[in-house]
Each structure stands twice: as C-alpha cells, then as structure tokens.
Amino acid sequence: MTYPTIDYLGVLTAQEIASAQPLTFKTYVPSGTYQSNWDLEASTSTSQPYAILHELFSFTAVEDATYDIYSFSFFDPFLIRVYDNLGRVIAVDKENADIYGMDHLSKFVAPYSGTMYVDAGWHQGYADSHKHVSLYIDVDLDTIPKPTNTLIGTDYTDRFVATKSSDLVNGYKGIDSMVYTGKRADYNIVKSADVLTVSSNLRNEGTDVLRSVEKLVFADSVADMQYGELTQALYIGYFGRAADVGGLKSFQDQLGSLGSPTSATDLSARYAKDPAVKKLIDSFGTSAESKALYSGDTKTFVKAVFNNVLNRDPQQAGLDFWTKAIDSGSLTRANASLSILAGAQTNTSVQGMNDALLVNNKISVASNFTFGLETDGKAASYNGLGAAAVARELLKSVTALTDANTFQSTVKLALGALPTVSRSAPEHTHDLPLAQFDGPAIALTGLDSHAADLAFSA
C-alpha cells in the first residue's frame, strides 16, 4: 500500500539498518491501578555512556495496529522518528513542553505489517546520574479493522490452529506448529527475515504473521522451517540459486537426521570433525553444477564465490587469505563457499554488516521463490539451465536494502518466466549423494575466526 513519507528528514543507510537492535513485544501488564487498552508492550533502557550511538531499534509492526511510543532521557529527547522497511521516515512526535525529558509519539497507526525502525532521539547528560535513557512502545491491536488473534507460545512445544481471522503468533521456545485446514498449494507463504506471513488463496482468512514457528502443517504435507534457511544458504552458496522443492525437503531431512546445527557458521565449524556433515557439504561443492559455476584457478574461484554470494569482489586481504587457505589445504574448495557465506553472516565490521543484510535478504527471497514453486504449481518447471538462470538473475537483483515483502512481485515475475519443462527432478540431483548417518559423534570445532575478519574487513 502507499503511505506518506517525510523525505526532508533523510533516509537510513544500510549500515544504520544493520545496526538496529530488535525489540520484542510481550503481553501488556498494567502497573498499579492504572488501566489501559494496550495489548502488547516492548521496552529497553540503559545507563551506558554514549547510548545515543545505539538508539535505533527495529520491531515488527502489524498493519492498522496503534502504537504509542515514549522516549525518556535526562535532557529533552530530540525527536522520535519511525522509519519504514526502506529506511524512510513515516512518523515523528509532536514536540510539547508538558513533561521535560520525555517525548511521546501518540496514536501512530502502522500502514503495513512488517519491519519498522524507531529512533529514540535520546539526549543524555554528562554526569553519571544523567545518563539513564529508556524507550517504551505500547500496542493496541483493537484498532485493526479485521478480527485478529494474538497467540503467544510457551517455553515448550506448542500447537496453534489457524483461525478465519488474522493470527499474530509468537511461538517462543520449543518446536512449535501452526495448523491449516487447506492443502499446501492453497496458501501464499512469504518470508522476511525471521517473520513468515501466510495467507489463503481461496478464502478471506486474513494474513497470519508468524514468529518462532518451526512447522506449518497442511492437509497434505508439513513444511518444516527448522533447516529452511540453512538449506537455502547452501543452495545460494554452491549453486547461486534458490532450492527446488524436492531438494529443499531432501536436504532438510538429511540435516535433521544428522542433528546438524541450524546456522551456516556452526555447520562450517562441524565440517572438519564430522565425516557425515563433510560428505553432505562435499556433495554440494563437488557437484557438476557447482563446478560449472566456480571454475578456474584459486583466485578466480574465490572471486566467483564472492560475486555470487555477496555481489562484489573480495578485498585484497580477503582474497589473499582465502586463496592461501585453499592452496595450503587447510580449507577445501568444497567447504569454501559455506565458510565465506558463514563469515558474511557473523562479521561485525561495516562491510560485514552490509554483507550479512544482503545474505539474509537473499535467503528470504530464495525461500519465497521455493514457496512460490508449490503455490503456483511451478515445481516441475524449475529444471535445466534456463530455469537456473532465472533464479540466479533474481538473486543477483537482491540488495542489502531489499524488503522481501515488497520484493514479492519480482519473485512472482521470475516464477512466471520459468520455462515449461516436463522433468520433475533438478539436473544436479545425481551429483548429490545422500549423507551417511551412521558416523560417530565428534565434538564441534571451527575454522579460525580470523577468516571472517580478513575476508570482510571494511
């Protein structure tokens, strides 16, 4: 949807967006005898010096929900600003002199569901007693025109059942499931960072917004999200494209059977010590498709991985480090793509944070492409060089500022561009042998963390 922006206040940079600290909402609990209609609340506070350097926060908004935002600091806060997912200002507080040391942005109605950012505008004093700052956000869900259910999980396994309304679900800990009455192809699924939105193609059942929900249970299948991100990361790193439907499910099952970690960093660390994990990763790196994508001498290989995964050439220090690691035998080519991708997701330099945003956005878009293959009945069409080229071009167009929700129209165009092919299995399947599950349990160790520091330095 469209909504006004306050352009003269500027736009957040990719680095600023990457530095935003997430806020988590919980059920609102009134204090004392004060009664209110708030449903959710989130807050943060600190007395650390220079807190003003870390006053940008991210939160997941719900369309048409009403937000009251309070910022407190010793001196009067400068200005509360709310930004949309592209970093554009969409709301500011109206300055008033009623309470010095507090600014209040009242009755802000979210124009969409998804990520937003808030700048607290703190103004600290110099004395230690003047450094305390805080930010509070209260949410009223009753202003949403359509009925909405808020479902909060526990520390254990929870099973939620979708209603005919829009369900806002946070499963918290445990392996949580969301149950739908229809078949998988009856629903659109869109991933944006750690949020899933699910909506029916057939009925007006609102849009469900899911956090920390590991399984989507449909009438004809179960979509397991636990290893979804990691599997998509492997496909991006080794094939430069999104996973096909069968490949996604197969490798999710294999990773689960191996008891693999769910992050690329931990999987890369396990590679050197776990023969079964090594065999699985090697099946990606030594496949015909990956070899065709990454050929040439070592430096050419490293540059190709960087351009494929991070849309850029490596800096000289990174190029030298990875080249030496591969040529010396301390790192195999098969594990290099995973190691470089893992480094991008964990590096805290300015370039590293930008790379992490890009990689995470690619994972979201790749996930949405694979979801779309099932929803649009395109699973059988995703075969051959032409189909792979469509998916690669889609991921090459992703940037650190891409919003997966608004980018969904581009994903739909890519799905529509897939050639009609009768085969039902990806070309690289025969190059990917099943992992061995009977290997001995071995302690986890990792590559020297210096790898990430060199490869992704500013």
Secondary structure, DSSP 8 states (H G I E B T S, - for coil): ------GGG-B--HHHHHH-EE---EE----TT------EEEEEEE--TTGGGG-EEEEEE-TT-EEEEEEE-SS-----EEE-TTSBEEEE----SSSTTEEEEEEEE-SSSEEEEEE------SSGGG--EEEEEEEEGGG-SS-EEEEE--SS--EEE--SSEEEEE--SS--EEE-SS-GGGEEEEEETTEEEEEESSS---EEEEES--EEE-SS-EEE-TTHHHHHHHHHHHHSS---HHHHHHHHHHHHHTT--SSHHHHHHHHTT-HHHHHHHHHHHTSHHHHHHS-SSHHHHHHHHHHHHHSS---HHHHHHHHHHHHTTSS-HHHHHHHHHHHHHH--SHHHHHHHHHHHHHHHHHHHHHHHHHHTT-GGG--HHHHHHHHHHHHHT--TT--TTTTHHHHHHHHHT-------S-TTGGG-----S-----------THHHHHHT--
